[in-house]
Amino acid sequence: MNTQVEGFMTQTAQTAAQVGRSRPHESAELHVAGEATYTDDIPELQGTLHCALGPSPKAHARILSLDLDAVRRAPGVVAVLTAADIPGVNDCGPVIHDDPILADGVVQYIGQPMFAVVAESHDAARRAARLAKGEYEDLPAILTPQAAKAAGAGVLPPMQLRRGDADAALRASPHRISGTFECNGQEQFYLEGQISYAIPKENDGIHLYCSTQHPSEMQALVSHALGWHSHQVHVECRRMGGGFGGKESQSGLFACVAALCASRLKRPVKLRLDRDDDFMMTGKRHGFYFEYDVGFDDDGRITGAKVDMTLRAGFSADLSGPVATRAICHFDNAYFVPDADLRALCGKTNTQSNTAFRGFGGPQGALIMEVVQDAIARRLGRDALDVRRVNFYGKTERNTTPYGQLVKHNIIHELVAELEQTSDYRARRDAVRAFNRTSPVLRKGLALTPLKFGISFNVQAFNQAGALVHVYRDGSMLVNHGGTEMGQGLNTKVAQVVAHELGVDLSHVRVTATDTTKVANTSATAASTGADLNGKAAQNAAWQIRQRLAEFAAKKYGCAAEEVTFANDVVSANGNHIPFPDLVEAAYWARVQLWSDGFYATPGLSWDAKTMNGNPFYYFAYGAAVSEVILDTLTGEWRLLRADVLHDAGKSINPALDIGQVEGAFIQGMGWLTTEELWWNKDGKLMTHAPSTYKIPAISDCPTDFRVNLFENANVMDSIHRSKAVGEPPLLLPFSVFNALRDAVASVNDYRDEPVLNAPATSEALLMAITELRTRSAA
């Protein structure tokens, strides 16, 4: 018996498992060494040209004339293209056709691309793009959600979800709380900006390297813009330097322009945005303006709610419809709302067309609920956690969402109870109150907030995925699937799934670039479904190969196929232990198929967009966080002292990756709610368009005491290895930071009044909220 088989005989089944183990990110060493190839790192072919875009200087105007002569004469310029040069459809909208690739006749926001400059260098193209001269007729511009609401301006018809009679419930409520609230948008600020590299191929073809979360959509948009068939466009993405939703639909414009220029000039063309241009041209997380009216009883139990949401959609629809839908479907968060009237308007504004961003409307919808929960607690003089508990979804009653889905397998009670104990919430609550009674300047705040987040695309058809698995004669494997790697570790998890299914070590599995010529008609890597969908598809492909190998081994060694086992790189059949590569080699000579395609479609989903009713989510992920802050009431400066997080990742495929995702989402969400401020001037120009004016969290903003743990809980639903999605849900965890800051501000008036504090709670906003509260108290 060789040493490999001896090792197999002594190892335990747990050792053999390739899932449920913390394994390094498949590109970690490449990232650290600077050897990971991103789109801009691909060696440029001879003759490669560079493209830049000419931005609009007006928020809303009719183009009377556009003089591009100086642009064409600029050093290094090869060509200048406008909308008239697009042979197909001048549109890159993902849902409806209202988003031109290049402006034609009218511009609708400052920064909107009007033309493309192709030059011998990136610098030459960018400099030339600034030389255009135009004459414009100014048109009325809408710049805020409030203005859009007042004008009744929407990029889509208004939405409404009703359950019961909210008006009657509010009239009968012992208590009511009403008001307005705003949460601003957020720039994705991916490390790698938008980039596409288009290479013309023979017989009218394009090979497009693109930093995108949705290669199949890029393929469709480019083919429509060029008037081609999809099979003429080959889109490839090995990895992205971050996406966060900003490369789901918004990469389309840049993919189309690069492909247009390459096909027109018959030379490779790269279009890479500088950070300023990226800020000015691309959409962000939607800002929301809320008007709310909530009724509750003496215990703080919600009896009815009316909420009107107005989104800053931007100039076109983009993904605003699905974002608004998800916001409405997450207003309830972890709480039962018996009677509800929820409305949303995707307000049309003459600003960048906003798009997907981690959470996709869910964080905005749930945030207003968490603000209301704390407000109810302060009104009643009760602890906010106690108020939350009486509102939690029940196990067998009070367990249906406003949109009609039954909340099954609810673990929020157990999870919050565990976090309350491990974080020492009650004692710390008392300690914070005691500190504030004796500290006139520095004030502390503490908050515990839970989350319930639905997992699946709202559009049923998007919940599908495909994969290819190749087993080579030496026993090594190559996997391709429809998901994209943006740093989240999707490829690592898929590789673990395949390795586990075939009983081999992870080192034997390699995952290749996402490629439209390998797996077709893929869904976007979004909605936290990347591992759920593509993991299942890859598992299905690997399972088929395993079945063939098992049948071959059973016939060869005289046993039933179901008796054959695969573990630790060894196949066991009827007392025989064969190294996996040896069995594969033998199967090849017996003409056994050693590759397979796999497919998965999420079962049990339904959604009626007209009634906003159904079962849009396969399951719910849960979590909770406790945050403690200290606030300087003289300056508005603050620090996060400690954060305790407990998150439900189901039966984690890779705990290290999942904890990393939770940590990253927490800090990113904290930035959205506290430091990242988007500000447009009176002319509609985004003034926070660079790291110098837009502050994302830095290492110094992270708490020195940061405790992140995964809740022990296997998914009851048949997800991939009973895991749960961890991309978007943990972005709701830093609600605890925002509410802790509101708690600290409220302490200035001994918690008697509700602070006027919107998000982001910047130092300036905090100082103004403190001043307003003191003024109100003195009046």
Disulfide bonds with the S-S distance in Angstrom:
none
